[in-house]
């Protein structure tokens, strides 16, 4: 059984570092850090990597969490994977635990994640991401973290299977990786722009390639409060575009543009676009709705269909380029700002 077998010594505890990538959500960051500070298994260090354009998150860290290290990601929006990589490079634990800034960890979360690494074959462990939706603990419980034959990723990370199970990919809001596994794949790559969707799945699928296994530990959980996006809204047209763009890139860089997953994904994206157009057609036929509402529905359906197809086309091209440059966008000029109380915190880090 995953997490319980292998030649590892279950009596030897691994050390864990916590990395929290944030951007423009200081109030969420404060709550996230408060929960991270209450862990029953104390992390060897907690690092915040901030891509914000202002000083609010910096002030939260230096004023309220003096034991937390603050690092500036100078690249800003669209570089979540770079924030994660900066965090990994700045930490030393055997395991690196990632929490989103709007995900609040249970006090035993790090401990429950860490215990699964007693199995040396395990390269990554994720936890439940609870969204407060009725019935989510049973919805999709048999399909958690799956990569389907058509290249579709199934989540259901709020479900509770009652035991540790093996999965194909993890969710970035609450995931962890063995440091040696990250080193074996050349670290975290940054190919995922815009909303940064699929940057977490990229790590997962690449960690599996050398033979590591991924586990889902339902006893480790966070409460996800879904903080606002720095740009746009969840599930808007922009979200649709980057969902298809980044998914095409993911499949290209992890399996190859000619792989069955990537080929099947072309059909999935085409059908998604057609489904949006059919919704527009139904809106036109709905004589019970005001003309203005029908017009907006038609425009929305056409825009979403275009986002699906444009995202696929751009993603396939970007994926081909990424295959030629596997490490992705280069991490340069990291600006590290320590929590020095003597520093004038009203000044922007330089």
TAVENCOR-V84420 format. One record per pair of residues at least 12 apart in sequence whose C-alpha atoms are under 6 Angstrom apart, sorted by the first residue. I is the first residue (numbers start at 0). GAP is how many residues later the second one is. If there is no record, write none. Layout:
BEGIN
i=I gap=GAP
i=I gap=GAP
END
This chain:
BEGIN
i=2 gap=113
i=2 gap=116
i=3 gap=115
i=4 gap=114
i=5 gap=113
i=7 gap=110
i=7 gap=111
i=7 gap=112
i=8 gap=109
i=9 gap=108
i=13 gap=80
i=14 gap=78
i=14 gap=79
i=15 gap=27
i=15 gap=77
i=15 gap=78
i=15 gap=79
i=15 gap=80
i=16 gap=26
i=16 gap=27
i=16 gap=28
i=16 gap=29
i=16 gap=76
i=16 gap=79
i=16 gap=80
i=17 gap=28
i=17 gap=78
i=17 gap=79
i=17 gap=80
i=18 gap=27
i=18 gap=28
i=18 gap=29
i=18 gap=68
i=18 gap=79
i=19 gap=28
i=19 gap=78
i=19 gap=79
i=19 gap=80
i=20 gap=27
i=20 gap=28
i=20 gap=62
i=21 gap=28
i=21 gap=79
i=22 gap=27
i=22 gap=28
i=22 gap=29
i=23 gap=28
i=25 gap=30
i=25 gap=31
i=27 gap=73
i=27 gap=74
i=28 gap=72
i=31 gap=69
i=31 gap=72
i=34 gap=69
i=34 gap=70
i=37 gap=69
i=38 gap=68
i=38 gap=69
i=39 gap=67
i=39 gap=68
i=40 gap=70
i=45 gap=22
i=46 gap=21
i=46 gap=22
i=46 gap=23
i=47 gap=22
i=48 gap=22
i=48 gap=23
i=48 gap=34
i=49 gap=22
i=49 gap=23
i=50 gap=22
i=50 gap=25
i=61 gap=277
i=69 gap=267
i=69 gap=268
i=70 gap=265
i=70 gap=266
i=71 gap=263
i=71 gap=264
i=77 gap=115
i=77 gap=116
i=77 gap=118
i=80 gap=109
i=81 gap=108
i=84 gap=103
i=93 gap=85
i=94 gap=82
i=94 gap=83
i=94 gap=84
i=95 gap=80
i=95 gap=81
i=96 gap=78
i=96 gap=79
i=97 gap=76
i=97 gap=77
i=97 gap=78
i=98 gap=74
i=98 gap=75
i=99 gap=73
i=101 gap=122
i=101 gap=123
i=101 gap=125
i=102 gap=119
i=102 gap=120
i=102 gap=121
i=103 gap=118
i=103 gap=119
i=104 gap=117
i=105 gap=115
i=105 gap=116
i=108 gap=111
i=108 gap=112
i=111 gap=108
i=120 gap=91
i=120 gap=92
i=121 gap=90
i=121 gap=91
i=121 gap=92
i=122 gap=54
i=122 gap=55
i=122 gap=58
i=122 gap=89
i=122 gap=90
i=122 gap=91
i=123 gap=52
i=123 gap=53
i=123 gap=90
i=124 gap=50
i=124 gap=51
i=124 gap=89
i=124 gap=90
i=124 gap=91
i=125 gap=44
i=125 gap=48
i=125 gap=49
i=125 gap=50
i=125 gap=90
i=126 gap=47
i=126 gap=89
i=126 gap=90
i=126 gap=91
i=126 gap=93
i=126 gap=94
i=127 gap=29
i=127 gap=30
i=127 gap=90
i=127 gap=93
i=128 gap=28
i=128 gap=29
i=128 gap=92
i=128 gap=93
i=129 gap=28
i=129 gap=93
i=129 gap=94
i=130 gap=93
i=135 gap=22
i=135 gap=23
i=136 gap=21
i=136 gap=22
i=136 gap=23
i=137 gap=21
i=139 gap=16
i=140 gap=18
i=140 gap=20
i=143 gap=12
i=144 gap=22
i=144 gap=23
i=144 gap=24
i=145 gap=22
i=149 gap=111
i=149 gap=114
i=149 gap=115
i=150 gap=110
i=150 gap=114
i=159 gap=58
i=163 gap=52
i=163 gap=53
i=164 gap=50
i=164 gap=51
i=165 gap=48
i=165 gap=49
i=166 gap=47
i=166 gap=48
i=168 gap=32
i=168 gap=35
i=171 gap=28
i=188 gap=138
i=188 gap=139
i=189 gap=138
i=189 gap=139
i=190 gap=137
i=191 gap=54
i=236 gap=67
i=240 gap=66
i=240 gap=67
i=240 gap=70
i=243 gap=64
i=243 gap=67
i=243 gap=68
i=244 gap=66
i=244 gap=67
i=244 gap=70
i=245 gap=69
i=247 gap=67
i=247 gap=68
i=248 gap=66
i=248 gap=70
i=251 gap=67
i=252 gap=70
i=272 gap=32
i=272 gap=35
i=275 gap=25
i=275 gap=29
i=276 gap=24
i=276 gap=25
i=279 gap=18
i=279 gap=21
END
